[in-house]
């Protein structure tokens, strides 16, 4: 649209409009280049990507803490992987649990998060025993 307007104005006797149209197109191209470049930098820097998933994972874990299945949740990270994301959660569990029971509870957390958020590709849970 900008090119057509500047071309028509230039042909109608306003030669400076061609340069103005070129400048406007250059600004649009520069803006898109900066935007795409910034998105690439954020992806390469492995920054936190999805606050909704992070908050939701905290909520699922808080429900499990309230039910006595976990002692606490230390950290939750979410990283983008294309259109999907990967969730890492660090949880504290009762040191007296058997390995089988601790694994069952971790699987429950992983399954709950994946069912709640379709964009989550995988959930990694790191467990620490309660002191």
Backbone atoms as SQL, in Angstrom:
CREATE TABLE atoms (id INTEGER PRIMARY KEY, chain TEXT, resi INTEGER, resn TEXT, atom TEXT, x REAL, y REAL, z REAL);
INSERT INTO atoms VALUES
  (1, 'A', 1, 'UNK', 'N', 0.832, -1.181, 0.000),
  (2, 'A', 1, 'UNK', 'CA', 0.000, 0.000, 0.000),
  (3, 'A', 1, 'UNK', 'C', 0.882, 1.252, 0.000),
  (4, 'A', 2, 'UNK', 'N', 1.926, 1.256, 0.855),
  (5, 'A', 2, 'UNK', 'CA', 2.809, 2.420, 0.937),
  (6, 'A', 2, 'UNK', 'C', 3.510, 2.635, -0.398),
  (7, 'A', 3, 'UNK', 'N', 3.957, 1.552, -1.015),
  (8, 'A', 3, 'UNK', 'CA', 4.660, 1.649, -2.287),
  (9, 'A', 3, 'UNK', 'C', 3.731, 2.195, -3.368),
  (10, 'A', 4, 'UNK', 'N', 2.518, 1.690, -3.414),
  (11, 'A', 4, 'UNK', 'CA', 1.574, 2.156, -4.434),
  (12, 'A', 4, 'UNK', 'C', 1.227, 3.635, -4.256),
  (13, 'A', 5, 'UNK', 'N', 1.022, 4.062, -3.027),
  (14, 'A', 5, 'UNK', 'CA', 0.697, 5.463, -2.761),
  (15, 'A', 5, 'UNK', 'C', 1.873, 6.357, -3.145),
  (16, 'A', 6, 'UNK', 'N', 3.086, 5.967, -2.727),
  (17, 'A', 6, 'UNK', 'CA', 4.243, 6.803, -3.053),
  (18, 'A', 6, 'UNK', 'C', 4.509, 6.819, -4.557),
  (19, 'A', 7, 'UNK', 'N', 4.301, 5.713, -5.249),
  (20, 'A', 7, 'UNK', 'CA', 4.476, 5.660, -6.697),
  (21, 'A', 7, 'UNK', 'C', 3.451, 6.543, -7.399),
  (22, 'A', 8, 'UNK', 'N', 2.201, 6.455, -6.977),
  (23, 'A', 8, 'UNK', 'CA', 1.149, 7.275, -7.581),
  (24, 'A', 8, 'UNK', 'C', 1.411, 8.759, -7.332),
  (25, 'A', 9, 'UNK', 'N', 1.828, 9.119, -6.126),
  (26, 'A', 9, 'UNK', 'CA', 2.114, 10.516, -5.807),
  (27, 'A', 9, 'UNK', 'C', 3.310, 11.020, -6.601),
  (28, 'A', 10, 'UNK', 'N', 4.307, 10.162, -6.765),
  (29, 'A', 10, 'UNK', 'CA', 5.489, 10.539, -7.547),
  (30, 'A', 10, 'UNK', 'C', 5.121, 10.780, -9.003),
  (31, 'A', 11, 'UNK', 'N', 4.254, 9.947, -9.551),
  (32, 'A', 11, 'UNK', 'CA', 3.821, 10.096, -10.939),
  (33, 'A', 11, 'UNK', 'C', 2.900, 11.316, -11.108),
  (34, 'A', 12, 'UNK', 'N', 2.258, 11.724, -10.023),
  (35, 'A', 12, 'UNK', 'CA', 1.348, 12.870, -10.077),
  (36, 'A', 12, 'UNK', 'C', 2.089, 14.193, -9.910),
  (37, 'A', 13, 'UNK', 'N', 3.418, 14.129, -9.812),
  (38, 'A', 13, 'UNK', 'CA', 4.174, 15.368, -9.735),
  (39, 'A', 13, 'UNK', 'C', 4.776, 15.673, -8.377),
  (40, 'A', 14, 'UNK', 'N', 4.796, 14.707, -7.495),
  (41, 'A', 14, 'UNK', 'CA', 5.423, 14.885, -6.182),
  (42, 'A', 14, 'UNK', 'C', 6.603, 13.917, -6.066),
  (43, 'A', 15, 'UNK', 'N', 7.751, 14.243, -6.658),
  (44, 'A', 15, 'UNK', 'CA', 8.883, 13.307, -6.718),
  (45, 'A', 15, 'UNK', 'C', 9.453, 12.933, -5.344),
  (46, 'A', 16, 'UNK', 'N', 9.311, 13.802, -4.357),
  (47, 'A', 16, 'UNK', 'CA', 9.835, 13.493, -3.017),
  (48, 'A', 16, 'UNK', 'C', 9.066, 12.340, -2.350),
  (49, 'A', 17, 'UNK', 'N', 7.857, 12.046, -2.828),
  (50, 'A', 17, 'UNK', 'CA', 7.046, 10.970, -2.234),
  (51, 'A', 17, 'UNK', 'C', 7.669, 9.593, -2.471),
  (52, 'A', 18, 'UNK', 'N', 8.437, 9.455, -3.569),
  (53, 'A', 18, 'UNK', 'CA', 9.113, 8.188, -3.827),
  (54, 'A', 18, 'UNK', 'C', 10.139, 7.910, -2.727),
  (55, 'A', 19, 'UNK', 'N', 10.908, 8.928, -2.366),
  (56, 'A', 19, 'UNK', 'CA', 11.901, 8.772, -1.295),
  (57, 'A', 19, 'UNK', 'C', 11.224, 8.533, 0.053),
  (58, 'A', 20, 'UNK', 'N', 10.127, 9.224, 0.298),
  (59, 'A', 20, 'UNK', 'CA', 9.385, 9.036, 1.543),
  (60, 'A', 20, 'UNK', 'C', 8.823, 7.618, 1.640),
  (61, 'A', 21, 'UNK', 'N', 8.294, 7.118, 0.524),
  (62, 'A', 21, 'UNK', 'CA', 7.779, 5.742, 0.497),
  (63, 'A', 21, 'UNK', 'C', 8.880, 4.738, 0.759),
  (64, 'A', 22, 'UNK', 'N', 10.054, 4.964, 0.156),
  (65, 'A', 22, 'UNK', 'CA', 11.204, 4.077, 0.393),
  (66, 'A', 22, 'UNK', 'C', 11.645, 4.097, 1.841),
  (67, 'A', 23, 'UNK', 'N', 11.615, 5.275, 2.441),
  (68, 'A', 23, 'UNK', 'CA', 11.974, 5.405, 3.856),
  (69, 'A', 23, 'UNK', 'C', 10.975, 4.649, 4.741),
  (70, 'A', 24, 'UNK', 'N', 9.684, 4.780, 4.422),
  (71, 'A', 24, 'UNK', 'CA', 8.653, 4.079, 5.215),
  (72, 'A', 24, 'UNK', 'C', 8.828, 2.569, 5.119),
  (73, 'A', 25, 'UNK', 'N', 9.100, 2.056, 3.928),
  (74, 'A', 25, 'UNK', 'CA', 9.309, 0.617, 3.752),
  (75, 'A', 25, 'UNK', 'C', 10.551, 0.170, 4.523),
  (76, 'A', 26, 'UNK', 'N', 11.604, 0.988, 4.498),
  (77, 'A', 26, 'UNK', 'CA', 12.827, 0.665, 5.243),
  (78, 'A', 26, 'UNK', 'C', 12.569, 0.576, 6.741),
  (79, 'A', 27, 'UNK', 'N', 11.752, 1.486, 7.250),
  (80, 'A', 27, 'UNK', 'CA', 11.414, 1.468, 8.681),
  (81, 'A', 27, 'UNK', 'C', 10.645, 0.194, 9.028),
  (82, 'A', 28, 'UNK', 'N', 9.698, -0.198, 8.185),
  (83, 'A', 28, 'UNK', 'CA', 8.937, -1.433, 8.425),
  (84, 'A', 28, 'UNK', 'C', 9.865, -2.650, 8.430),
  (85, 'A', 29, 'UNK', 'N', 10.785, -2.705, 7.477),
  (86, 'A', 29, 'UNK', 'CA', 11.722, -3.833, 7.391),
  (87, 'A', 29, 'UNK', 'C', 12.634, -3.860, 8.616),
  (88, 'A', 30, 'UNK', 'N', 13.147, -2.700, 9.025),
  (89, 'A', 30, 'UNK', 'CA', 14.017, -2.632, 10.208),
  (90, 'A', 30, 'UNK', 'C', 13.274, -3.064, 11.464),
  (91, 'A', 31, 'UNK', 'N', 12.020, -2.617, 11.615),
  (92, 'A', 31, 'UNK', 'CA', 11.225, -2.996, 12.786),
  (93, 'A', 31, 'UNK', 'C', 11.030, -4.509, 12.852),
  (94, 'A', 32, 'UNK', 'N', 10.696, -5.111, 11.732),
  (95, 'A', 32, 'UNK', 'CA', 10.490, -6.568, 11.721),
  (96, 'A', 32, 'UNK', 'C', 11.800, -7.306, 11.981),
  (97, 'A', 33, 'UNK', 'N', 12.900, -6.801, 11.437),
  (98, 'A', 33, 'UNK', 'CA', 14.199, -7.425, 11.689),
  (99, 'A', 33, 'UNK', 'C', 14.573, -7.394, 13.157),
  (100, 'A', 34, 'UNK', 'N', 14.337, -6.267, 13.795),
  (101, 'A', 34, 'UNK', 'CA', 14.630, -6.144, 15.227),
  (102, 'A', 34, 'UNK', 'C', 13.725, -7.068, 16.032),
  (103, 'A', 35, 'UNK', 'N', 12.453, -7.122, 15.687),
  (104, 'A', 35, 'UNK', 'CA', 11.509, -7.974, 16.412),
  (105, 'A', 35, 'UNK', 'C', 11.886, -9.455, 16.273),
  (106, 'A', 36, 'UNK', 'N', 12.188, -9.898, 15.071),
  (107, 'A', 36, 'UNK', 'CA', 12.568, -11.304, 14.845),
  (108, 'A', 36, 'UNK', 'C', 13.888, -11.601, 15.541),
  (109, 'A', 37, 'UNK', 'N', 14.833, -10.662, 15.459),
  (110, 'A', 37, 'UNK', 'CA', 16.124, -10.857, 16.119),
  (111, 'A', 37, 'UNK', 'C', 15.991, -10.955, 17.627),
  (112, 'A', 38, 'UNK', 'N', 15.141, -10.102, 18.210),
  (113, 'A', 38, 'UNK', 'CA', 14.941, -10.124, 19.667),
  (114, 'A', 38, 'UNK', 'C', 14.307, -11.449, 20.106),
  (115, 'A', 39, 'UNK', 'N', 13.332, -11.933, 19.336),
  (116, 'A', 39, 'UNK', 'CA', 12.717, -13.226, 19.656),
  (117, 'A', 39, 'UNK', 'C', 13.753, -14.348, 19.602),
  (118, 'A', 40, 'UNK', 'N', 14.650, -14.294, 18.616),
  (119, 'A', 40, 'UNK', 'CA', 15.700, -15.313, 18.511),
  (120, 'A', 40, 'UNK', 'C', 16.658, -15.242, 19.690),
  (121, 'A', 41, 'UNK', 'N', 17.013, -14.039, 20.110),
  (122, 'A', 41, 'UNK', 'CA', 17.902, -13.879, 21.264),
  (123, 'A', 41, 'UNK', 'C', 17.249, -14.456, 22.514),
  (124, 'A', 42, 'UNK', 'N', 15.952, -14.190, 22.709),
  (125, 'A', 42, 'UNK', 'CA', 15.255, -14.738, 23.879),
  (126, 'A', 42, 'UNK', 'C', 15.224, -16.261, 23.839),
  (127, 'A', 43, 'UNK', 'N', 15.014, -16.852, 22.645),
  (128, 'A', 43, 'UNK', 'CA', 15.010, -18.312, 22.528),
  (129, 'A', 43, 'UNK', 'C', 16.391, -18.884, 22.825),
  (130, 'A', 44, 'UNK', 'N', 17.425, -18.259, 22.294),
  (131, 'A', 44, 'UNK', 'CA', 18.787, -18.753, 22.505),
  (132, 'A', 44, 'UNK', 'C', 19.252, -18.555, 23.938),
  (133, 'A', 45, 'UNK', 'N', 18.731, -17.535, 24.604),
  (134, 'A', 45, 'UNK', 'CA', 19.119, -17.266, 25.992),
  (135, 'A', 45, 'UNK', 'C', 18.372, -18.174, 26.964),
  (136, 'A', 46, 'UNK', 'N', 17.436, -18.981, 26.464),
  (137, 'A', 46, 'UNK', 'CA', 16.698, -19.939, 27.281),
  (138, 'A', 46, 'UNK', 'C', 15.954, -19.245, 28.423),
  (139, 'A', 47, 'UNK', 'N', 15.281, -18.146, 28.096),
  (140, 'A', 47, 'UNK', 'CA', 14.571, -17.388, 29.120),
  (141, 'A', 47, 'UNK', 'C', 13.222, -18.041, 29.437),
  (142, 'A', 48, 'UNK', 'N', 12.676, -17.678, 30.578),
  (143, 'A', 48, 'UNK', 'CA', 11.365, -18.173, 30.972),
  (144, 'A', 48, 'UNK', 'C', 10.351, -17.744, 29.926),
  (145, 'A', 49, 'UNK', 'N', 9.500, -18.676, 29.517),
  (146, 'A', 49, 'UNK', 'CA', 8.698, -18.379, 28.338),
  (147, 'A', 49, 'UNK', 'C', 7.195, -18.278, 28.571),
  (148, 'A', 50, 'UNK', 'N', 6.665, -18.958, 29.540),
  (149, 'A', 50, 'UNK', 'CA', 5.215, -19.041, 29.609),
  (150, 'A', 50, 'UNK', 'C', 4.758, -18.916, 31.064),
  (151, 'A', 51, 'UNK', 'N', 4.437, -17.696, 31.456),
  (152, 'A', 51, 'UNK', 'CA', 4.023, -17.451, 32.848),
  (153, 'A', 51, 'UNK', 'C', 2.749, -18.205, 33.211),
  (154, 'A', 52, 'UNK', 'N', 1.853, -18.389, 32.250),
  (155, 'A', 52, 'UNK', 'CA', 0.602, -19.110, 32.510),
  (156, 'A', 52, 'UNK', 'C', 0.897, -20.560, 32.906),
  (157, 'A', 53, 'UNK', 'N', 1.833, -21.203, 32.210),
  (158, 'A', 53, 'UNK', 'CA', 2.196, -22.589, 32.538),
  (159, 'A', 53, 'UNK', 'C', 2.933, -22.650, 33.874),
  (160, 'A', 54, 'UNK', 'N', 3.813, -21.684, 34.127),
  (161, 'A', 54, 'UNK', 'CA', 4.547, -21.655, 35.402),
  (162, 'A', 54, 'UNK', 'C', 3.570, -21.500, 36.561),
  (163, 'A', 55, 'UNK', 'N', 2.643, -20.544, 36.439),
  (164, 'A', 55, 'UNK', 'CA', 1.656, -20.338, 37.504),
  (165, 'A', 55, 'UNK', 'C', 0.754, -21.556, 37.671),
  (166, 'A', 56, 'UNK', 'N', 0.368, -22.165, 36.564),
  (167, 'A', 56, 'UNK', 'CA', -0.478, -23.355, 36.621),
  (168, 'A', 56, 'UNK', 'C', 0.225, -24.534, 37.261),
  (169, 'A', 57, 'UNK', 'N', 1.504, -24.691, 36.970),
  (170, 'A', 57, 'UNK', 'CA', 2.288, -25.774, 37.588),
  (171, 'A', 57, 'UNK', 'C', 2.413, -25.544, 39.081),
  (172, 'A', 58, 'UNK', 'N', 2.637, -24.283, 39.474),
  (173, 'A', 58, 'UNK', 'CA', 2.663, -23.962, 40.907),
  (174, 'A', 58, 'UNK', 'C', 1.317, -24.298, 41.554),
  (175, 'A', 59, 'UNK', 'N', 0.212, -24.025, 40.852),
  (176, 'A', 59, 'UNK', 'CA', -1.119, -24.301, 41.399),
  (177, 'A', 59, 'UNK', 'C', -1.347, -25.803, 41.566),
  (178, 'A', 60, 'UNK', 'N', -0.949, -26.591, 40.561),
  (179, 'A', 60, 'UNK', 'CA', -1.096, -28.050, 40.663),
  (180, 'A', 60, 'UNK', 'C', -0.268, -28.572, 41.837),
  (181, 'A', 61, 'UNK', 'N', 0.964, -28.080, 41.942),
  (182, 'A', 61, 'UNK', 'CA', 1.837, -28.522, 43.037),
  (183, 'A', 61, 'UNK', 'C', 1.292, -28.055, 44.387),
  (184, 'A', 62, 'UNK', 'N', 0.725, -26.863, 44.445),
  (185, 'A', 62, 'UNK', 'CA', 0.147, -26.363, 45.703),
  (186, 'A', 62, 'UNK', 'C', -1.020, -27.236, 46.145),
  (187, 'A', 63, 'UNK', 'N', -1.812, -27.707, 45.187),
  (188, 'A', 63, 'UNK', 'CA', -2.902, -28.634, 45.518),
  (189, 'A', 63, 'UNK', 'C', -2.345, -29.925, 46.111),
  (190, 'A', 64, 'UNK', 'N', -1.219, -30.395, 45.550),
  (191, 'A', 64, 'UNK', 'CA', -0.599, -31.623, 46.066),
  (192, 'A', 64, 'UNK', 'C', 0.018, -31.385, 47.444),
  (193, 'A', 65, 'UNK', 'N', 0.552, -30.183, 47.680),
  (194, 'A', 65, 'UNK', 'CA', 1.080, -29.837, 49.006),
  (195, 'A', 65, 'UNK', 'C', -0.063, -29.814, 50.008),
  (196, 'A', 66, 'UNK', 'N', -1.193, -29.210, 49.625),
  (197, 'A', 66, 'UNK', 'CA', -2.360, -29.137, 50.510),
  (198, 'A', 66, 'UNK', 'C', -2.896, -30.528, 50.830),
  (199, 'A', 67, 'UNK', 'N', -2.762, -31.449, 49.876),
  (200, 'A', 67, 'UNK', 'CA', -3.232, -32.823, 50.091),
  (201, 'A', 67, 'UNK', 'C', -2.205, -33.677, 50.829),
  (202, 'A', 68, 'UNK', 'N', -1.032, -33.099, 51.119),
  (203, 'A', 68, 'UNK', 'CA', -0.007, -33.834, 51.857),
  (204, 'A', 68, 'UNK', 'C', 0.855, -34.731, 50.986),
  (205, 'A', 69, 'UNK', 'N', 0.761, -34.605, 49.682),
  (206, 'A', 69, 'UNK', 'CA', 1.550, -35.462, 48.793),
  (207, 'A', 69, 'UNK', 'C', 2.955, -34.921, 48.564),
  (208, 'A', 70, 'UNK', 'N', 3.127, -33.599, 48.694),
  (209, 'A', 70, 'UNK', 'CA', 4.434, -32.960, 48.583),
  (210, 'A', 70, 'UNK', 'C', 4.643, -32.099, 49.818),
  (211, 'A', 71, 'UNK', 'N', 5.905, -31.871, 50.167),
  (212, 'A', 71, 'UNK', 'CA', 6.199, -30.973, 51.285),
  (213, 'A', 71, 'UNK', 'C', 6.175, -29.532, 50.789),
  (214, 'A', 72, 'UNK', 'N', 6.845, -29.270, 49.665),
  (215, 'A', 72, 'UNK', 'CA', 6.854, -27.922, 49.092),
  (216, 'A', 72, 'UNK', 'C', 7.355, -27.969, 47.651),
  (217, 'A', 73, 'UNK', 'N', 7.225, -26.837, 46.989),
  (218, 'A', 73, 'UNK', 'CA', 7.741, -26.670, 45.629),
  (219, 'A', 73, 'UNK', 'C', 8.778, -25.561, 45.702),
  (220, 'A', 74, 'UNK', 'N', 10.024, -25.873, 45.342),
  (221, 'A', 74, 'UNK', 'CA', 11.086, -24.863, 45.404),
  (222, 'A', 74, 'UNK', 'C', 11.079, -23.954, 44.183),
  (223, 'A', 75, 'UNK', 'N', 11.110, -24.553, 42.986),
  (224, 'A', 75, 'UNK', 'CA', 11.227, -23.760, 41.769),
  (225, 'A', 75, 'UNK', 'C', 10.468, -24.422, 40.633),
  (226, 'A', 76, 'UNK', 'N', 9.983, -23.599, 39.708),
  (227, 'A', 76, 'UNK', 'CA', 9.374, -24.096, 38.470),
  (228, 'A', 76, 'UNK', 'C', 9.918, -23.252, 37.321),
  (229, 'A', 77, 'UNK', 'N', 10.451, -23.904, 36.312),
  (230, 'A', 77, 'UNK', 'CA', 10.964, -23.235, 35.118),
  (231, 'A', 77, 'UNK', 'C', 10.183, -23.719, 33.904),
  (232, 'A', 78, 'UNK', 'N', 10.079, -22.867, 32.906),
  (233, 'A', 78, 'UNK', 'CA', 9.409, -23.230, 31.663),
  (234, 'A', 78, 'UNK', 'C', 10.232, -22.680, 30.502),
  (235, 'A', 79, 'UNK', 'N', 10.618, -23.559, 29.584),
  (236, 'A', 79, 'UNK', 'CA', 11.425, -23.145, 28.440),
  (237, 'A', 79, 'UNK', 'C', 10.709, -23.493, 27.146),
  (238, 'A', 80, 'UNK', 'N', 10.812, -22.596, 26.181),
  (239, 'A', 80, 'UNK', 'CA', 10.154, -22.788, 24.893),
  (240, 'A', 80, 'UNK', 'C', 10.916, -23.802, 24.045),
  (241, 'A', 81, 'UNK', 'N', 10.187, -24.638, 23.343),
  (242, 'A', 81, 'UNK', 'CA', 10.750, -25.632, 22.430),
  (243, 'A', 81, 'UNK', 'C', 9.856, -25.633, 21.200),
  (244, 'A', 82, 'UNK', 'N', 10.105, -24.688, 20.287),
  (245, 'A', 82, 'UNK', 'CA', 9.216, -24.520, 19.145),
  (246, 'A', 82, 'UNK', 'C', 7.880, -23.985, 19.632),
  (247, 'A', 83, 'UNK', 'N', 6.803, -24.639, 19.238),
  (248, 'A', 83, 'UNK', 'CA', 5.479, -24.203, 19.687),
  (249, 'A', 83, 'UNK', 'C', 5.097, -24.837, 21.025),
  (250, 'A', 84, 'UNK', 'N', 5.909, -25.731, 21.523),
  (251, 'A', 84, 'UNK', 'CA', 5.644, -26.402, 22.803),
  (252, 'A', 84, 'UNK', 'C', 6.597, -25.863, 23.860),
  (253, 'A', 85, 'UNK', 'N', 6.452, -26.317, 25.083),
  (254, 'A', 85, 'UNK', 'CA', 7.371, -25.896, 26.130),
  (255, 'A', 85, 'UNK', 'C', 7.716, -27.070, 27.044),
  (256, 'A', 86, 'UNK', 'N', 8.826, -26.913, 27.729),
  (257, 'A', 86, 'UNK', 'CA', 9.322, -27.915, 28.669),
  (258, 'A', 86, 'UNK', 'C', 9.250, -27.307, 30.072),
  (259, 'A', 87, 'UNK', 'N', 8.761, -28.079, 31.016),
  (260, 'A', 87, 'UNK', 'CA', 8.628, -27.602, 32.392),
  (261, 'A', 87, 'UNK', 'C', 9.595, -28.383, 33.273),
  (262, 'A', 88, 'UNK', 'N', 10.327, -27.659, 34.120),
  (263, 'A', 88, 'UNK', 'CA', 11.206, -28.258, 35.135),
  (264, 'A', 88, 'UNK', 'C', 10.690, -27.817, 36.492),
  (265, 'A', 89, 'UNK', 'N', 10.440, -28.776, 37.372),
  (266, 'A', 89, 'UNK', 'CA', 9.955, -28.452, 38.711),
  (267, 'A', 89, 'UNK', 'C', 10.874, -29.099, 39.746),
  (268, 'A', 90, 'UNK', 'N', 11.178, -28.363, 40.785),
  (269, 'A', 90, 'UNK', 'CA', 11.983, -28.871, 41.893),
  (270, 'A', 90, 'UNK', 'C', 11.061, -28.954, 43.108),
  (271, 'A', 91, 'UNK', 'N', 10.839, -30.154, 43.598),
  (272, 'A', 91, 'UNK', 'CA', 9.906, -30.359, 44.707),
  (273, 'A', 91, 'UNK', 'C', 10.621, -31.002, 45.887),
  (274, 'A', 92, 'UNK', 'N', 10.063, -30.784, 47.068),
  (275, 'A', 92, 'UNK', 'CA', 10.561, -31.400, 48.295),
  (276, 'A', 92, 'UNK', 'C', 9.520, -32.415, 48.736),
  (277, 'A', 93, 'UNK', 'N', 9.997, -33.646, 49.024),
  (278, 'A', 93, 'UNK', 'CA', 9.095, -34.729, 49.446),
  (279, 'A', 93, 'UNK', 'C', 9.556, -35.288, 50.788),
  (280, 'A', 94, 'UNK', 'N', 8.651, -35.943, 51.451),
  (281, 'A', 94, 'UNK', 'CA', 8.941, -36.581, 52.734),
  (282, 'A', 94, 'UNK', 'C', 10.058, -37.605, 52.541),
  (283, 'A', 95, 'UNK', 'N', 11.100, -37.514, 53.346),
  (284, 'A', 95, 'UNK', 'CA', 12.253, -38.408, 53.222),
  (285, 'A', 95, 'UNK', 'C', 11.904, -39.852, 53.587),
  (286, 'A', 96, 'UNK', 'N', 10.794, -40.054, 54.287),
  (287, 'A', 96, 'UNK', 'CA', 10.419, -41.397, 54.723),
  (288, 'A', 96, 'UNK', 'C', 9.633, -42.177, 53.658),
  (289, 'A', 97, 'UNK', 'N', 9.310, -41.538, 52.523),
  (290, 'A', 97, 'UNK', 'CA', 8.563, -42.226, 51.468),
  (291, 'A', 97, 'UNK', 'C', 9.412, -43.297, 50.805),
  (292, 'A', 98, 'UNK', 'N', 8.753, -44.356, 50.375),
  (293, 'A', 98, 'UNK', 'CA', 9.468, -45.350, 49.580),
  (294, 'A', 98, 'UNK', 'C', 9.739, -44.767, 48.203),
  (295, 'A', 99, 'UNK', 'N', 10.682, -45.347, 47.494),
  (296, 'A', 99, 'UNK', 'CA', 11.001, -44.885, 46.148),
  (297, 'A', 99, 'UNK', 'C', 9.779, -45.021, 45.243),
  (298, 'A', 100, 'UNK', 'N', 9.057, -46.118, 45.388),
  (299, 'A', 100, 'UNK', 'CA', 7.877, -46.349, 44.555),
  (300, 'A', 100, 'UNK', 'C', 6.800, -45.293, 44.805),
  (301, 'A', 101, 'UNK', 'N', 6.576, -44.940, 46.060),
  (302, 'A', 101, 'UNK', 'CA', 5.560, -43.933, 46.380),
  (303, 'A', 101, 'UNK', 'C', 5.993, -42.546, 45.908),
  (304, 'A', 102, 'UNK', 'N', 7.264, -42.209, 46.081),
  (305, 'A', 102, 'UNK', 'CA', 7.771, -40.920, 45.600),
  (306, 'A', 102, 'UNK', 'C', 7.631, -40.838, 44.082),
  (307, 'A', 103, 'UNK', 'N', 7.940, -41.913, 43.385),
  (308, 'A', 103, 'UNK', 'CA', 7.808, -41.945, 41.932),
  (309, 'A', 103, 'UNK', 'C', 6.336, -41.792, 41.516),
  (310, 'A', 104, 'UNK', 'N', 5.432, -42.432, 42.226),
  (311, 'A', 104, 'UNK', 'CA', 4.017, -42.333, 41.911),
  (312, 'A', 104, 'UNK', 'C', 3.532, -40.884, 42.038),
  (313, 'A', 105, 'UNK', 'N', 3.971, -40.209, 43.081),
  (314, 'A', 105, 'UNK', 'CA', 3.552, -38.824, 43.299),
  (315, 'A', 105, 'UNK', 'C', 4.147, -37.887, 42.232),
  (316, 'A', 106, 'UNK', 'N', 5.381, -38.149, 41.862),
  (317, 'A', 106, 'UNK', 'CA', 6.004, -37.347, 40.796),
  (318, 'A', 106, 'UNK', 'C', 5.261, -37.562, 39.483),
  (319, 'A', 107, 'UNK', 'N', 4.909, -38.794, 39.179),
  (320, 'A', 107, 'UNK', 'CA', 4.150, -39.079, 37.954),
  (321, 'A', 107, 'UNK', 'C', 2.782, -38.402, 37.977),
  (322, 'A', 108, 'UNK', 'N', 2.173, -38.338, 39.141),
  (323, 'A', 108, 'UNK', 'CA', 0.883, -37.650, 39.262),
  (324, 'A', 108, 'UNK', 'C', 1.038, -36.163, 38.944),
  (325, 'A', 109, 'UNK', 'N', 2.100, -35.550, 39.451),
  (326, 'A', 109, 'UNK', 'CA', 2.363, -34.143, 39.150),
  (327, 'A', 109, 'UNK', 'C', 2.613, -33.947, 37.654),
  (328, 'A', 110, 'UNK', 'N', 3.454, -34.790, 37.070),
  (329, 'A', 110, 'UNK', 'CA', 3.762, -34.681, 35.634),
  (330, 'A', 110, 'UNK', 'C', 2.498, -34.828, 34.792),
  (331, 'A', 111, 'UNK', 'N', 1.697, -35.832, 35.093),
  (332, 'A', 111, 'UNK', 'CA', 0.473, -36.087, 34.326),
  (333, 'A', 111, 'UNK', 'C', -0.515, -34.936, 34.471),
  (334, 'A', 112, 'UNK', 'N', -0.669, -34.416, 35.680),
  (335, 'A', 112, 'UNK', 'CA', -1.608, -33.311, 35.907),
  (336, 'A', 112, 'UNK', 'C', -1.220, -32.070, 35.108),
  (337, 'A', 113, 'UNK', 'N', 0.070, -31.752, 35.080),
  (338, 'A', 113, 'UNK', 'CA', 0.521, -30.567, 34.344),
  (339, 'A', 113, 'UNK', 'C', 0.327, -30.768, 32.841),
  (340, 'A', 114, 'UNK', 'N', 0.687, -31.949, 32.335),
  (341, 'A', 114, 'UNK', 'CA', 0.537, -32.205, 30.891),
  (342, 'A', 114, 'UNK', 'C', -0.924, -32.207, 30.477),
  (343, 'A', 115, 'UNK', 'N', -1.820, -32.706, 31.328),
  (344, 'A', 115, 'UNK', 'CA', -3.240, -32.708, 30.988),
  (345, 'A', 115, 'UNK', 'C', -3.831, -31.300, 31.045),
  (346, 'A', 116, 'UNK', 'N', -3.331, -30.487, 31.930),
  (347, 'A', 116, 'UNK', 'CA', -3.866, -29.131, 32.100),
  (348, 'A', 116, 'UNK', 'C', -3.425, -28.183, 30.981),
  (349, 'A', 117, 'UNK', 'N', -2.228, -28.414, 30.426),
  (350, 'A', 117, 'UNK', 'CA', -1.667, -27.526, 29.402),
  (351, 'A', 117, 'UNK', 'C', -1.245, -28.335, 28.178),
  (352, 'A', 118, 'UNK', 'N', -1.959, -28.142, 27.084),
  (353, 'A', 118, 'UNK', 'CA', -1.676, -28.892, 25.853),
  (354, 'A', 118, 'UNK', 'C', -0.311, -28.532, 25.267),
  (355, 'A', 119, 'UNK', 'N', 0.184, -27.319, 25.538),
  (356, 'A', 119, 'UNK', 'CA', 1.454, -26.893, 24.956),
  (357, 'A', 119, 'UNK', 'C', 2.677, -27.462, 25.666),
  (358, 'A', 120, 'UNK', 'N', 2.481, -28.159, 26.776),
  (359, 'A', 120, 'UNK', 'CA', 3.602, -28.735, 27.519),
  (360, 'A', 120, 'UNK', 'C', 3.997, -30.064, 26.880),
  (361, 'A', 121, 'UNK', 'N', 5.242, -30.116, 26.394),
  (362, 'A', 121, 'UNK', 'CA', 5.756, -31.332, 25.761),
  (363, 'A', 121, 'UNK', 'C', 6.230, -32.336, 26.808),
  (364, 'A', 122, 'UNK', 'N', 6.863, -31.833, 27.875),
  (365, 'A', 122, 'UNK', 'CA', 7.384, -32.737, 28.898),
  (366, 'A', 122, 'UNK', 'C', 7.545, -31.984, 30.208),
  (367, 'A', 123, 'UNK', 'N', 7.447, -32.722, 31.297),
  (368, 'A', 123, 'UNK', 'CA', 7.649, -32.170, 32.641),
  (369, 'A', 123, 'UNK', 'C', 8.739, -32.988, 33.318),
  (370, 'A', 124, 'UNK', 'N', 9.793, -32.319, 33.712),
  (371, 'A', 124, 'UNK', 'CA', 10.872, -32.969, 34.455),
  (372, 'A', 124, 'UNK', 'C', 10.750, -32.531, 35.905),
  (373, 'A', 125, 'UNK', 'N', 10.717, -33.505, 36.803),
  (374, 'A', 125, 'UNK', 'CA', 10.579, -33.187, 38.226),
  (375, 'A', 125, 'UNK', 'C', 11.822, -33.677, 38.947),
  (376, 'A', 126, 'UNK', 'N', 12.473, -32.766, 39.647),
  (377, 'A', 126, 'UNK', 'CA', 13.620, -33.125, 40.468),
  (378, 'A', 126, 'UNK', 'C', 13.167, -33.113, 41.926),
  (379, 'A', 127, 'UNK', 'N', 13.432, -34.222, 42.603),
  (380, 'A', 127, 'UNK', 'CA', 12.946, -34.377, 43.969),
  (381, 'A', 127, 'UNK', 'C', 14.100, -34.221, 44.957),
  (382, 'A', 128, 'UNK', 'N', 13.811, -33.505, 46.047),
  (383, 'A', 128, 'UNK', 'CA', 14.740, -33.409, 47.157),
  (384, 'A', 128, 'UNK', 'C', 14.024, -33.925, 48.396),
  (385, 'A', 129, 'UNK', 'N', 14.725, -34.679, 49.236),
  (386, 'A', 129, 'UNK', 'CA', 14.077, -35.147, 50.473),
  (387, 'A', 129, 'UNK', 'C', 13.960, -34.025, 51.486),
  (388, 'A', 130, 'UNK', 'N', 12.900, -34.098, 52.297),
  (389, 'A', 130, 'UNK', 'CA', 12.700, -33.137, 53.383),
  (390, 'A', 130, 'UNK', 'C', 13.760, -33.385, 54.436),
  (391, 'A', 131, 'UNK', 'N', 14.253, -32.332, 55.041),
  (392, 'A', 131, 'UNK', 'CA', 15.314, -32.484, 56.058),
  (393, 'A', 131, 'UNK', 'C', 14.747, -32.695, 57.421);
